[in-house]
């Protein structure tokens, strides 16, 4: 065999394998646009499921969606050392999809999507697998084919400026197929049986600042009784640390996001969770001297649980307030 023949044969085989994979798997096609070192952080597959695909922004209290059914694949990636903006991250992925025959249904950016309301009204893998900066994210939805063979795909792209990483979530819905049982969404850093990874905590390695810049931080010690918005005694240390962080970073702003357990209606719980966030905001200003103009209070109701709503312990964990960055200059 002439010199280099084995190498040439391996290159041809590799090229054919990659070419075949890219024509059949949208995830692999998108990965061509990822920088070196991209890491898959979570994956969830339903052989037969449904997904409310956003095809319009959140506006006037609702969001236009298209119900899609079939095999649902949801995955997330962390992109290393990403100093590029969200448009620079999204553009090559969008180009790869359009070149592969997908047709654009909807695309938006942060406020144009509906901001906080859009993010909490669509399906997103939990922290730390997928991070969404409420002040800097982009979304697109595309379709390929028609009828029973139609495929739908969405991309959600954001960044964690403090950690210098990009974050991408893909949800694809295609024709149903016979598959193994449903796999729960788990971070590659989590235990296999942990269905919903908990958000970073203030006491995690690196403290509040690192947890906040990597995603969000639960204000541990600030507790609420079921149905109540009054801030319990406690949590002084974490609130003081949060106020100190804001003082040390005068160009940054945060959102306080209140959460509830699943007792009661969604509308009532969203209102309650916002009052909880407002109570914490008032305490940060009055007791810790924080700048109120850089603190927003929002409510997510019971839409982002940390624990099971079937147990007292889980419900208590769900009644909480988290802080996340909304301005990362």
Secondary structure, 3 states (H helix, E strand, C coil): CCCCHHHHHHHHHHHHHHHHHHHHCHHHHHHCCCCCCCEEEEEEEEEEEEEEEEEEEEECCEEEEEEEEEEEEEEEEEECCCCCCHHHHHHHHHHHHHHCCCEEEEEEEHHHCCHHHHHCCCCCCCCCCCCCECCEEEEEEEEECCHHHCEEEEEEEEEECCCCEEEEEEEEEECCCCCCCCEEEEECCCCCCCCCCCCCECCCCCHHHHHHHHCEEECCCCCCCCCCCCCCCCCHHHHHHHHHHHHHCCCCEEEEEEECCCCCCHHHHHHHHHHHHHHHHHHHHHHHCCCHHHEEEEECCCCCCCCCCCCHHHHHHHCEEEEEEEECC
